[in-house]
Amino acid sequence: EIVPTGKKVAIVGSGCAGITAASDLRKAGHEVTIFEALHEFGGVLRYGIPPFRLPRTVLDREIKNLKDMGVKFEKNVIVGKSITLKQLKEDGYDVIFICSGAGLPKMMNIPGENLNGVYSANEFLTRVNLMGADGKESVTPLRVGKAVAVIGGGNVAMDAARTAVRVGFEKVYIVYRRTEPELPARLEEIRHAKEEGVIFQFLHAPAEIYDKDGYVSGMKFEIMELGEPDESGRRKPVGTGRYTDLDVDSVIVALGTGPNPIIQKSAHLDGLDFEVDSKGYFTVDSETRETSIPAIFAGGDVAPVGTSNAINAMGAGKKAAKAINEYLKQ
């Protein structure tokens, strides 16, 4: 039995942190509304993680449970564009929890990066997982060609490569500038990719993407060798001055993401200036997840504490919900 407290909480983003916090806050009796920028709920669990790793039935069931508990969901709402934090405050929300993820892709900054056939991993996975894109007549078609180079070596690179295999690329390469022992992806993800026929090219650093009539026609890489360890403790790739080409007609860039500055920029116009770190992530109290502005909390990939993954984002949602509860009792 949920006993209403009369307090209202707005949650920005329906990913791991958001749905975890929503559940705990609703159980505590608060009115909870989740604002989602996309047309479906679930955040990275929906658009980033392929269905072969997380069946959609599991996610749909979780979201239905929240709706049954009385959590309200608003989709197609970009906080910072469709509505501002100031307007949410004016609408009577006592607390705002920002967990909008880190969806801004990091690119390579090399010639040819703006050609047709170059995707960020985020875009590629969103097109396939959320919009059902394939090489045929879909609303957001993909040009499925003969070969694709996935740049990067993390879990997202593995997801993108394994998804590329499934949409029908004849050859899928994962191109990484270090060697196999330095790959940041989980061992089982690497193993699955190999079992599915993904070809690994190590000690290759992107140099240029070749252009033919505005489309990708191949890619140039510098051959690297490993030098001394860098601050991450992994041996640093050093250029050799030797180059090689790879015959590909698509490129997927999986070099990580950063936070999208939409919320901070719109808040700034309303006189709310958040403390952020050098990369643009919200600075938060590591225990309560409160930002530098009272009654506004942030968690998950937009304010990471420790490694960025689904489990940690859920943990951040739990911590934030607990702190928000305490805050609302005052």
Secondary structure, DSSP 8 states (H G I E B T S, - for coil): -----S-EEEEE--SHHHHHHHHHHHHTT-EEEEE-SSSSSSTHHHHTS-TTTS-HHHHHHHHHHHHHHT-EEE-S--BTTTB-HHHHHHTT-SEEEE-----EE-----TTTTSBTEEEHHHHHHHHHHH---SSS-SS-----SEEEEE--SHHHHHHHHHHHHHT-SEEEEE-SS-GGG--S-HHHHHHHHHTT-EEE-SEEEEEEEEETTEEEEEEEEEEEEEEE-TTSSEEEEEEEEEEEE--SEEEE-S-EE--THHHHHHHHTT----B-TTS-B---TTT-B-SSTTEEE-GGGS-SSS-SHHHHHHHHHHHHHHHHHHHH-
